[in-house]
Amino acid sequence: MPEKVTVFSIGGCPHCSKAKKHLEVCGIGYVEISLDDYPQCRKGMLEMAGKLSVPQIFVGNKHYGDAEKVVSLAKDDITKLVNNSEEVTDERLKFPDTPPVPPAVASNRKTESAVIGGKSLTYMEIAKNLENNLNRSEKSSGMTAYYNVCTSDSINHCMHTDKKDKVVDTLLELGIVKKVPKTTFFRLTSDSAPNVLNSYRKWTDRVDPPMTTLKCLKTMLNEIKGKYKDVQGKIDYLSMTADDKWPDFLEATCELQGVDVIKMPPDLRKAFVINCYNLFITVAFAVAGIPESSLKRLAFFDDVKMNLGGLLYSFNDLENGILRGNRKAPFHLSVPFAKGDARQAAVMPADKRVHFALNCGAASCPPVKQFTKDAISLELDIVSAAFCESDSNVLYNKSKNTLTVSQIFSWYSVDFGSSSELVSFLASATRGEKSAVLKTAASPSMKFFPYSWDTDASQAPVYKGSRSTEGCGCFIS
């Protein structure tokens, strides 16, 4: 018998996962239409649901609601609802008979290997062995303490070799280890820049088109995350980083060291930076940890970085430096890129819509979407409408002339202008009745919803602040 439930979803969406898990636990079959694979189906979903966010769930030919509404139903109630519904006849709810959008495919990489102890080993076989088994510790030289370092003897012991095999020279040539300057110590490259998320290795391989690289990374990350999601869509970040594929993912992120944001055309740069930010928030939660206080959050968004084209960018640099025209981040005294900073060449005119596209990992952030260079303006309009049409983000009480909005509009008030300019923007960003009502609002009293910093983590490390490798600080070389 054909399934009576249709779920419109996107990859990596925790709300989609939560809804699907609940249906599965209740024994309800469904047809899933991925808007990543079939973007042409978004038009039909919008026509029938009048909603731009995902997931959107249909029972029979009728729109039922989002994840929250579906999850609120007990098993008996949802079973009764489905059994009493009609068969699906609307063509917009049927699984497409056309091929999906082809997945991004990385081009072939060169093979890196070395003969060690009489065995031919690949780069990742050597790197994983050292990462899992090499004894690293804190050691001192002079007045400086060095963290996560080792000696040549400990490297030979781990690789079951001796000095005459010159294994350390081989590992230095491959870039798997680095010599700590002015000492006799060595350090794994993967340990050398703990605040830089894509520093597992120094990238020396080919570099694919930037959006292809990001799509491949997203696919790899979603496959790993999927193993550690519970029925509520929560992720066990601690277990995720212990997965056998996690080092391979971290190594693959290093390809972005060869991606020069500055040289990108504007639309590609905007789409790339948004997608990069959203991807690496998940990586940061797993590697650096989740901040649990306001002060730690300020440090997190400033100190955790990515290497893009040989330049380091924090989350604040991506958002406030590049996407907001080099404006001050909330609660900061200076702009991200000072005069003479090479990264100023990446700065773009401020676009207020990016606030509805960036996902900082908190419950109150916009849902993650995949943005494209060819449709970035339309996609930003869509996520703006999805955010502003939600009563949990924008709510106007006409009888009291009170407008309650997300804290985002307070933190970034310089982007949205005065109260009247904000109301005008909200009226233009929304549709239907909400837009019509907002157009009648005259000098409303402004209020702000509490902002939820809850995340999608069931377990995760706690962010404790900037991590250096030496007592005197950490520098990238």
C-alpha positions as CSV (number, residue, x, y, z in Angstrom):
1,M,0.0,0.0,0.0
2,P,1.4,3.5,-0.9
3,E,2.5,5.6,2.0
4,K,0.2,8.3,3.1
5,V,2.7,10.6,4.8
6,T,5.1,12.9,2.8
7,V,8.0,14.6,4.5
8,F,9.9,17.5,2.7
9,S,13.4,17.7,4.2
10,I,17.0,18.9,3.7
11,G,20.2,17.1,4.7
12,G,21.7,17.8,8.1
13,C,18.5,19.4,9.4
14,P,18.0,18.3,13.1
15,H,14.3,19.2,13.0
16,C,13.9,16.9,9.9
17,S,15.7,14.1,11.7
18,K,13.5,14.6,14.8
19,A,10.3,14.3,12.8
20,K,11.4,11.3,10.8
21,K,12.6,9.5,13.9
22,H,9.3,10.0,15.6
23,L,7.4,8.7,12.6
24,E,9.7,5.6,12.6
25,V,9.3,5.0,16.3
26,C,5.5,5.2,15.8
27,G,5.7,2.6,13.0
28,I,4.5,5.1,10.4
29,G,5.9,4.8,6.9
30,Y,6.6,7.9,4.8
31,V,7.9,9.2,1.5
32,E,10.8,11.6,2.0
33,I,11.4,14.3,-0.7
34,S,14.8,15.9,-0.2
35,L,14.9,19.4,-1.3
36,D,18.7,19.0,-1.7
37,D,18.2,16.2,-4.2
38,Y,15.0,17.7,-5.8
39,P,15.1,21.5,-5.4
40,Q,12.3,21.9,-8.0
41,C,9.9,20.4,-5.4
42,R,10.3,23.5,-3.2
43,K,7.7,25.3,-5.3
44,G,5.1,22.7,-4.8
45,M,5.8,22.5,-1.0
46,L,5.4,26.3,-0.8
47,E,2.2,26.3,-2.7
48,M,0.6,23.6,-0.5
49,A,2.1,24.5,2.9
50,G,2.6,28.2,2.6
51,K,5.8,27.6,4.7
52,L,9.4,28.0,3.7
53,S,11.1,26.1,6.5
54,V,11.6,22.3,6.7
55,P,10.4,19.8,7.5
56,Q,6.9,20.2,6.2
57,I,4.8,17.1,6.7
58,F,1.7,16.1,4.8
59,V,-0.9,13.4,5.6
60,G,-2.8,12.3,2.6
61,N,-3.2,15.4,0.4
62,K,-3.4,17.8,3.4
63,H,-0.6,19.8,5.0
64,Y,-0.3,18.7,8.6
65,G,2.6,20.8,10.0
66,D,6.2,20.9,11.1
67,A,8.4,18.8,13.3
68,E,7.1,20.2,16.5
69,K,3.5,19.4,15.6
70,V,4.2,15.9,14.5
71,V,6.4,15.0,17.5
72,S,3.6,16.2,19.9
73,L,1.4,13.4,18.7
74,A,1.3,10.1,20.6
75,K,1.6,6.8,18.6
76,D,-2.1,6.0,18.8
77,D,-3.1,9.5,17.7
78,I,-0.8,9.6,14.7
79,T,-1.7,6.1,13.6
80,K,-5.4,7.0,13.7
81,L,-4.7,10.2,11.8
82,V,-2.9,8.3,9.0
83,N,-5.4,5.5,8.8
84,N,-8.3,7.9,8.4
85,S,-6.6,10.0,5.7
86,E,-7.1,9.7,2.0
87,E,-4.6,8.2,-0.4
88,V,-2.1,10.7,-1.9
89,T,-3.2,11.9,-5.3
90,D,-1.6,15.3,-5.6
91,E,1.3,15.1,-8.0
92,R,3.3,17.6,-5.9
93,L,3.4,15.0,-3.1
94,K,4.6,12.1,-5.1
95,F,8.2,11.1,-5.3
96,P,9.8,12.7,-8.4
97,D,10.4,10.4,-11.4
98,T,13.4,12.5,-12.5
99,P,16.9,11.9,-11.4
100,P,18.1,13.8,-8.3
101,V,20.7,16.6,-8.6
102,P,24.0,14.8,-9.0
103,P,26.0,14.7,-5.8
104,A,29.3,16.6,-5.6
105,V,32.2,14.3,-6.5
106,A,35.8,15.1,-5.5
107,S,38.4,14.7,-8.1
108,N,41.1,12.0,-7.7
109,R,43.8,12.7,-5.2
110,K,47.4,11.8,-5.4
111,T,48.6,8.8,-3.4
112,E,50.9,9.6,-0.5
113,S,52.7,6.7,1.1
114,A,56.0,5.8,2.6
115,V,57.9,2.6,3.5
116,I,58.3,2.4,7.3
117,G,59.6,-0.6,9.1
118,G,59.5,-2.6,5.8
119,K,55.8,-1.8,5.3
120,S,54.2,0.5,2.7
121,L,51.8,2.8,4.6
122,T,49.5,5.6,3.4
123,Y,49.6,9.1,4.8
124,M,46.4,8.5,6.8
125,E,47.5,5.1,8.1
126,I,50.6,6.7,9.5
127,A,48.7,9.7,10.8
128,K,46.0,7.6,12.5
129,N,48.6,5.3,14.1
130,L,50.5,8.2,15.6
131,E,47.4,10.1,16.7
132,N,46.1,7.0,18.5
133,N,49.3,5.5,19.9
134,L,52.0,8.2,20.1
135,N,52.9,9.3,23.6
136,R,52.6,13.1,23.7
137,S,52.9,15.2,26.9
138,E,53.9,18.5,28.3
139,K,57.6,19.1,28.3
140,S,59.7,22.1,29.2
141,S,62.7,23.8,27.5
142,G,64.2,26.8,29.1
143,M,61.4,28.8,30.7
144,T,58.7,27.7,28.3
145,A,56.3,24.8,28.6
146,Y,55.4,23.0,25.4
147,Y,52.1,21.0,25.1
148,N,51.4,17.8,23.2
149,V,55.0,17.2,22.2
150,C,57.1,14.1,21.8
151,T,60.7,13.0,21.2
152,S,62.2,11.1,18.3
153,D,62.6,8.1,20.5
154,S,58.8,8.0,21.3
155,I,58.1,8.3,17.5
156,N,60.4,5.4,16.8
157,H,58.8,3.4,19.6
158,C,55.3,4.0,18.2
159,M,56.3,3.1,14.7
160,H,58.4,0.0,15.8
161,T,61.5,1.4,14.2
162,D,64.9,2.7,15.3
163,K,67.0,5.7,14.6
164,K,68.8,4.2,11.6
165,D,65.5,4.0,9.7
166,K,65.3,7.8,9.7
167,V,61.5,7.6,10.3
168,V,61.4,11.1,11.7
169,D,62.9,12.5,8.5
170,T,60.3,10.7,6.5
171,L,57.5,12.0,8.7
172,L,58.9,15.6,8.5
173,E,59.0,15.3,4.7
174,L,55.4,14.0,4.6
175,G,54.3,16.9,6.9
176,I,52.9,14.5,9.5
177,V,55.1,15.9,12.2
178,K,56.7,19.3,12.8
179,K,59.9,20.2,14.6
180,V,59.3,22.5,17.5
181,P,61.7,25.5,17.0
182,K,64.6,25.9,19.3
183,T,63.9,22.5,21.0
184,T,64.6,18.8,20.4
185,F,60.8,18.2,20.5
186,F,58.4,17.2,17.8
187,R,54.7,17.7,17.4
188,L,52.0,16.1,15.2
189,T,50.8,18.5,12.6
190,S,47.3,17.7,13.8
191,D,48.2,19.0,17.3
192,S,50.1,22.1,16.1
193,A,47.3,24.6,15.8
194,P,44.5,23.6,18.2
195,N,42.4,26.7,17.5
196,V,42.4,26.2,13.8
197,L,39.7,23.6,12.8
198,N,41.2,22.6,9.5
199,S,44.8,22.1,10.5
200,Y,45.0,18.3,10.7
201,R,47.7,18.5,8.0
202,K,49.4,20.9,5.6
203,W,47.5,20.6,2.3
204,T,49.7,19.8,-0.7
205,D,47.2,18.1,-3.0
206,R,44.9,19.3,-5.8
207,V,42.1,21.8,-4.9
208,D,38.6,21.3,-6.3
209,P,36.1,24.2,-6.9
210,P,35.2,25.6,-3.5
211,M,31.5,24.7,-3.6
212,T,32.4,21.1,-4.6
213,T,34.7,20.8,-1.7
214,L,32.1,22.1,0.8
215,K,29.4,19.8,-0.6
216,C,31.7,16.8,-0.3
217,L,32.6,17.8,3.3
218,K,29.0,18.2,4.2
219,T,28.2,14.8,2.9
220,M,31.1,13.3,4.9
221,L,30.0,15.1,8.0
222,N,26.3,14.2,7.7
223,E,27.2,10.5,7.3
224,I,29.2,10.6,10.5
225,K,26.6,12.7,12.4
226,G,23.9,10.3,11.4
227,K,25.4,7.5,13.4
228,Y,25.2,9.5,16.6
229,K,21.8,11.1,16.5
230,D,19.2,10.0,19.0
231,V,15.4,9.9,18.4
232,Q,15.1,13.6,19.4
233,G,17.7,14.5,16.7
234,K,20.3,15.3,19.3
235,I,24.0,14.6,18.5
236,D,26.6,12.8,20.7
237,Y,29.6,14.9,19.7
238,L,31.9,13.0,22.1
239,S,31.2,9.7,20.4
240,M,31.3,11.3,16.9
241,T,34.9,12.4,17.3
242,A,35.8,8.8,18.2
243,D,34.4,7.5,14.9
244,D,36.9,5.8,12.6
245,K,36.0,8.2,9.8
246,W,36.5,11.4,11.9
247,P,40.2,11.8,11.1
248,D,39.5,11.3,7.4
249,F,36.9,14.1,7.6
250,L,39.3,16.4,9.4
251,E,42.0,15.7,6.9
252,A,39.6,16.5,4.0
253,T,38.7,19.9,5.6
254,C,42.4,20.9,5.1
255,E,41.7,21.3,1.3
256,L,40.2,24.7,2.2
257,Q,43.7,25.9,3.0
258,G,44.0,26.2,-0.8
259,V,40.7,28.1,-1.3
260,D,41.2,31.8,-1.6
261,V,38.0,33.6,-0.6
262,I,39.4,37.0,-1.7
263,K,39.6,35.9,-5.4
264,M,36.0,34.7,-5.5
265,P,33.3,36.6,-7.4
266,P,30.8,38.3,-5.0
267,D,27.9,35.9,-5.2
268,L,30.2,32.8,-4.9
269,R,32.0,34.4,-2.0
270,K,28.8,35.1,-0.1
271,A,27.4,31.6,-0.7
272,F,30.7,30.0,0.2
273,V,31.2,32.0,3.4
274,I,27.7,31.2,4.6
275,N,28.0,27.5,3.9
276,C,31.5,27.4,5.4
277,Y,30.3,29.1,8.6
278,N,27.4,26.7,9.0
279,L,29.5,23.6,8.3
280,F,32.3,24.5,10.7
281,I,30.0,25.3,13.6
282,T,29.4,21.6,13.9
283,V,33.1,20.9,13.6
284,A,33.8,23.5,16.3
285,F,31.3,22.0,18.7
286,A,33.0,18.6,18.3
287,V,36.7,19.7,18.3
288,A,36.8,22.9,20.5
289,G,33.6,22.3,22.5
290,I,30.4,24.2,23.3
291,P,30.7,27.4,25.2
292,E,28.4,27.6,28.3
293,S,28.5,31.2,29.3
294,S,28.3,34.6,27.7
295,L,32.0,35.3,28.1
296,K,33.0,31.9,26.7
297,R,30.7,32.5,23.7
298,L,32.5,35.8,23.0
299,A,35.8,34.0,23.1
300,F,34.5,31.0,21.0
301,F,33.4,33.1,18.1
302,D,36.7,35.1,18.2
303,D,39.3,32.4,18.8
304,V,38.1,29.3,16.9
305,K,39.4,29.7,13.4
306,M,39.5,28.3,9.8
307,N,42.4,28.5,7.4
308,L,41.1,29.7,4.1
309,G,43.7,30.4,1.4
310,G,46.4,30.7,4.0
311,L,44.6,33.3,6.0
312,L,42.9,32.6,9.4
313,Y,39.3,33.6,9.9
314,S,37.2,33.3,13.0
315,F,33.4,32.9,13.0
316,N,33.2,36.6,13.8
317,D,35.6,37.4,10.9
318,L,33.4,35.5,8.5
319,E,30.1,37.1,9.7
320,N,31.1,40.6,10.7
321,G,34.2,41.0,8.7
322,I,33.2,39.6,5.3
323,L,29.4,39.5,5.2
324,R,28.6,42.6,7.2
325,G,31.0,45.0,5.6
326,N,33.6,44.8,8.4
327,R,31.3,46.1,11.1
328,K,31.8,45.6,14.8
329,A,30.5,42.4,16.2
330,P,28.0,42.7,19.1
331,F,29.8,43.6,22.4
332,H,33.1,44.3,20.6
333,L,35.0,47.6,20.6
334,S,36.8,47.3,17.2
335,V,36.1,46.0,13.7
336,P,37.3,42.5,12.7
337,F,39.9,43.6,10.1
338,A,42.1,46.6,11.1
339,K,43.8,48.9,8.6
340,G,46.4,47.0,6.5
341,D,44.9,43.6,7.2
342,A,45.1,41.5,4.1
343,R,41.6,40.0,4.8
344,Q,40.0,43.4,4.1
345,A,40.1,42.5,0.4
346,A,37.4,39.9,1.2
347,V,35.0,42.4,2.7
348,M,31.5,42.7,1.1
349,P,28.8,45.3,1.4
350,A,26.6,44.5,4.5
351,D,23.6,42.3,3.7
352,K,21.1,42.1,6.6
353,R,19.6,38.9,5.2
354,V,22.7,36.9,6.2
355,H,21.5,36.9,9.8
356,F,18.7,34.5,8.7
357,A,21.2,32.2,6.9
358,L,23.9,31.8,9.5
359,N,23.5,29.0,12.0
360,C,25.5,29.6,15.2
361,G,24.4,26.2,16.6
362,A,21.8,27.6,19.1
363,A,18.1,26.7,19.1
364,S,17.1,30.2,18.2
365,C,19.2,30.3,15.0
366,P,17.7,29.9,11.5
367,P,17.6,26.4,10.1
368,V,20.7,25.4,8.1
369,K,20.3,25.7,4.3
370,Q,22.7,25.0,1.5
371,F,23.3,28.2,-0.5
372,T,24.4,28.5,-4.2
373,K,26.2,31.2,-6.1
374,D,23.5,31.1,-8.9
375,A,20.5,31.8,-6.6
376,I,22.0,33.3,-3.5
377,S,19.8,36.4,-3.5
378,L,16.6,34.4,-3.9
379,E,17.7,31.9,-1.2
380,L,18.4,34.7,1.2
381,D,14.9,36.1,0.5
382,I,13.5,32.7,1.3
383,V,15.3,32.2,4.6
384,S,14.5,35.8,5.6
385,A,10.8,35.1,5.0
386,A,10.9,31.7,6.8
387,F,12.5,33.4,9.9
388,C,10.4,36.5,10.0
389,E,7.1,34.7,9.4
390,S,7.6,32.5,12.4
391,D,5.7,33.9,15.4
392,S,8.5,32.8,17.7
393,N,10.8,35.3,15.9
394,V,8.4,38.1,14.9
395,L,5.1,38.7,16.6
396,Y,2.9,41.8,16.3
397,N,0.0,42.4,18.7
398,K,-2.2,44.9,16.8
399,S,-4.5,45.6,19.7
400,K,-1.6,46.6,22.0
401,N,0.6,47.9,19.1
402,T,3.5,45.8,20.5
403,L,6.1,44.2,18.2
404,T,8.1,41.4,19.8
405,V,11.1,40.2,17.8
406,S,14.2,38.0,18.1
407,Q,17.3,39.4,19.9
408,I,19.0,39.3,16.6
409,F,17.3,42.5,15.6
410,S,18.6,44.1,18.8
411,W,22.2,42.9,18.6
412,Y,22.5,43.9,14.9
413,S,20.3,47.0,15.1
414,V,22.8,49.0,13.0
415,D,22.0,46.7,10.1
416,F,18.2,47.1,10.4
417,G,18.0,50.8,11.2
418,S,15.4,52.6,13.3
419,S,12.2,51.0,14.6
420,S,10.3,52.3,11.7
421,E,12.9,51.0,9.2
422,L,12.8,47.6,11.0
423,V,9.0,47.4,10.7
424,S,9.3,48.3,7.0
425,F,11.8,45.6,6.5
426,L,9.7,43.0,8.3
427,A,6.7,43.9,6.2
428,S,8.6,43.5,3.0
429,A,10.3,40.2,4.1
430,T,7.0,38.5,5.0
431,R,4.0,37.5,3.0
432,G,0.2,37.4,3.3
433,E,-1.7,38.4,6.4
434,K,1.5,39.0,8.5
435,S,2.9,41.4,5.9
436,A,-0.4,43.2,5.6
437,V,-0.7,43.7,9.4
438,L,2.9,44.9,9.7
439,K,2.3,47.5,7.1
440,T,-0.3,49.0,9.4
441,A,2.0,49.1,12.4
442,A,2.7,52.7,13.5
443,S,5.5,53.3,16.0
444,P,4.9,50.0,17.9
445,S,6.4,49.4,21.3
446,M,9.4,47.1,20.9
447,K,10.1,44.0,22.9
448,F,12.5,41.1,22.5
449,F,12.1,37.4,22.9
450,P,14.6,35.6,25.2
451,Y,17.3,34.0,23.0
452,S,17.9,30.3,23.4
453,W,21.5,29.1,23.4
454,D,20.4,25.5,23.6
455,T,22.2,23.3,21.0
456,D,21.6,20.0,19.2
457,A,24.1,18.2,21.5
458,S,23.2,15.3,23.7
459,Q,26.9,15.1,24.7
460,A,29.7,17.4,23.8
461,P,33.0,18.7,25.1
462,V,32.9,22.1,27.0
463,Y,34.7,25.0,25.4
464,K,37.2,26.2,27.9
465,G,38.9,29.0,26.0
466,S,41.7,29.6,23.6
467,R,44.2,26.7,23.4
468,S,47.9,27.3,22.7
469,T,50.7,24.8,22.2
470,E,53.3,26.9,24.0
471,G,53.2,28.9,27.2
472,C,54.0,32.0,25.2
473,G,51.2,31.4,22.6
474,C,50.6,29.6,19.3
475,F,51.7,30.8,15.9
476,I,50.9,29.1,12.6
477,S,53.8,28.1,10.4
